[in-house]
Amino acid sequence: MARLLPPSPPSSSAATTKAMKGNRGKGTKPELLLRKALWHEGARGYRVNWKGAPGRPDICFPGRRLAIFVHGCFWHRCTRCHLGLPKSNTEFWKRKFELNVARDQKKERLLIEAGWKVITVWQCELKAEPAKTVDTILRCLQSIDKSLQKKG
């Protein structure tokens, strides 16, 4: 498979290298916070990075066909946070962020086309209003459960 990005530019300092290595793709603090809150509210039956769903959502409820992505504002370019580009290697980062956003859109489209409902939770909204975010997900689950009961 061809690389879409050139190799990462060398970091300017050991501190930058350490910070970048500390970034995780799975099991991030916002994901853990949301999962803990959902569990506490009795929302069981979810899977983490489940391979059976298109795009491997961060959290998904397979029986209810609900996929949840938990996006970090920096890496996924939250439009509410208006984060700028890093000062060095700007073209590299611009391209990287564009590819991240395009990949996010593709994953969401694939899920919707497969009949899934998709919720995107942003790090900033989870931090600012965790109860509201969890409530939104719980209401969505209740709505799905009601529609499944009508079908059954």
C-alpha positions as CSV (number, residue, x, y, z in Angstrom):
1,M,0.0,0.0,0.0
2,A,1.4,3.4,-1.0
3,R,2.0,5.9,1.7
4,L,-0.1,9.0,1.5
5,L,2.2,11.1,3.6
6,P,6.0,11.6,3.5
7,P,7.8,10.3,6.5
8,S,7.4,12.4,9.6
9,P,9.9,15.2,9.8
10,P,12.5,14.9,12.5
11,S,11.3,16.5,15.8
12,S,12.9,19.7,17.0
13,S,13.4,18.4,20.6
14,A,13.4,15.4,22.8
15,A,10.4,16.9,24.6
16,T,8.4,17.0,21.4
17,T,9.3,13.4,20.6
18,K,8.2,12.3,24.1
19,A,4.9,14.2,23.8
20,M,4.1,12.7,20.4
21,K,4.9,9.2,21.5
22,G,2.5,9.7,24.4
23,N,-0.5,10.1,22.0
24,R,-2.6,7.0,21.7
25,G,-4.9,5.8,19.0
26,K,-7.0,3.7,21.4
27,G,-7.9,3.9,25.0
28,T,-7.6,7.7,25.2
29,K,-8.6,9.5,28.3
30,P,-11.8,10.9,26.7
31,E,-12.7,7.4,25.5
32,L,-12.2,5.9,29.0
33,L,-14.2,8.7,30.6
34,L,-17.1,8.1,28.3
35,R,-17.0,4.4,28.7
36,K,-16.9,4.7,32.4
37,A,-19.9,7.1,32.4
38,L,-21.9,4.8,30.1
39,W,-21.2,1.8,32.3
40,H,-22.2,3.8,35.4
41,E,-25.5,4.7,33.7
42,G,-26.2,1.0,32.9
43,A,-25.4,1.1,29.2
44,R,-24.1,-2.3,28.7
45,G,-23.3,-4.5,25.7
46,Y,-20.9,-2.1,23.9
47,R,-17.8,-3.2,22.1
48,V,-14.5,-1.3,21.9
49,N,-12.9,-0.9,18.5
50,W,-15.1,-3.7,17.2
51,K,-13.8,-5.2,13.9
52,G,-17.3,-6.2,12.9
53,A,-18.4,-2.6,12.2
54,P,-17.1,-0.6,9.3
55,G,-14.4,1.8,10.5
56,R,-13.9,0.1,13.8
57,P,-15.7,2.7,16.0
58,D,-14.2,3.6,19.4
59,I,-17.4,2.4,21.0
60,C,-20.2,0.5,19.4
61,F,-23.4,-1.3,20.3
62,P,-23.6,-4.0,17.7
63,G,-27.1,-5.2,18.4
64,R,-28.4,-1.7,18.3
65,R,-26.2,-0.6,15.3
66,L,-25.0,2.5,17.1
67,A,-21.4,3.6,16.5
68,I,-19.7,6.2,18.6
69,F,-16.4,8.0,17.7
70,V,-14.6,9.9,20.4
71,H,-12.5,12.5,18.6
72,G,-9.6,14.5,20.0
73,C,-10.0,18.2,19.0
74,F,-6.4,18.6,17.8
75,W,-6.0,15.4,15.7
76,H,-9.5,15.5,14.2
77,R,-9.7,19.3,13.8
78,C,-12.7,20.3,15.9
79,T,-14.4,23.3,14.2
80,R,-15.5,24.7,17.5
81,C,-12.0,24.9,19.0
82,H,-10.4,26.7,16.0
83,L,-7.0,25.2,16.6
84,G,-4.2,26.4,14.5
85,L,-1.5,24.4,12.7
86,P,1.8,23.7,14.4
87,K,4.4,26.4,13.6
88,S,7.0,24.1,12.1
89,N,6.5,21.6,9.2
90,T,3.2,23.3,8.5
91,E,2.6,21.6,5.1
92,F,3.2,18.2,6.6
93,W,0.7,18.8,9.4
94,K,-1.9,20.4,7.1
95,R,-1.8,17.3,4.9
96,K,-1.9,15.0,7.8
97,F,-5.0,16.7,9.3
98,E,-6.7,16.8,6.0
99,L,-6.3,13.0,5.7
100,N,-7.5,12.5,9.2
101,V,-10.7,14.4,8.5
102,A,-11.2,12.6,5.2
103,R,-10.8,9.2,6.9
104,D,-13.3,10.2,9.6
105,Q,-15.8,11.2,6.9
106,K,-15.3,7.9,5.1
107,K,-15.8,5.8,8.2
108,E,-19.0,7.7,9.0
109,R,-20.3,7.3,5.5
110,L,-19.6,3.6,5.4
111,L,-21.4,3.1,8.7
112,I,-24.5,5.1,7.6
113,E,-24.6,3.2,4.3
114,A,-24.5,-0.1,6.3
115,G,-27.5,1.1,8.4
116,W,-25.7,2.3,11.5
117,K,-26.5,5.4,13.5
118,V,-23.3,7.4,14.2
119,I,-22.5,9.8,17.1
120,T,-19.3,11.8,17.2
121,V,-18.3,13.0,20.6
122,W,-15.7,15.7,20.7
123,Q,-13.1,15.9,23.4
124,C,-14.1,19.6,24.2
125,E,-17.8,18.8,24.6
126,L,-17.1,15.8,26.8
127,K,-14.9,17.9,29.0
128,A,-17.3,20.9,29.1
129,E,-20.6,19.0,29.5
130,P,-20.0,15.3,30.3
131,A,-23.5,14.7,31.6
132,K,-25.1,16.2,28.6
133,T,-23.0,14.1,26.2
134,V,-23.8,10.9,28.1
135,D,-27.5,11.9,28.2
136,T,-27.5,12.3,24.4
137,I,-26.1,8.8,23.9
138,L,-28.6,7.3,26.4
139,R,-31.5,9.0,24.7
140,C,-30.3,7.7,21.4
141,L,-30.1,4.1,22.8
142,Q,-33.6,4.4,24.2
143,S,-34.9,5.6,20.9
144,I,-33.2,2.6,19.1
145,D,-34.6,0.2,21.7
146,K,-38.2,1.6,21.2
147,S,-37.9,1.2,17.4
148,L,-36.6,-2.4,17.8
149,Q,-39.5,-3.2,20.1
150,K,-42.0,-2.0,17.5
151,K,-40.3,-4.2,14.9
152,G,-40.3,-7.2,17.1
